[in-house]
């Protein structure tokens, strides 16, 4: 508790994230921040080093606002936009976000994104 109701705020540093952040999700098991931007992009930041690990855009068609949260009782991340809802857990310490909000195909000619670990791809 703070003494006499006085709180002290000090700057310890900052993370330079290029973009327009809308919200931030903290994943305690992976020790990362998932920054959701206003232009439907996610930026994954390592808390220990402050480096950007991954950037991915969710939608090429329109620019919906992506919202999300961490579900601690399930150890999963939930993301949603105007078209889809996605729930993912980490896979051997890797959180596959690029295809999390991918919707159903409308045509046979549509491109499908497929995400997998390098160790899994080698087995194919």
PyMOL commands that set and color helices and strands:
alter all, ss='L'
color gray80, all
select helices_A, chain A and resi 3-5+118-122
alter helices_A, ss='H'
color red, helices_A
select strands_A, chain A and resi 21-27+32-37+41-46+52-57+67-71+76-80+85-88
alter strands_A, ss='S'
color yellow, strands_A
deselect
rebuild
show_as cartoon
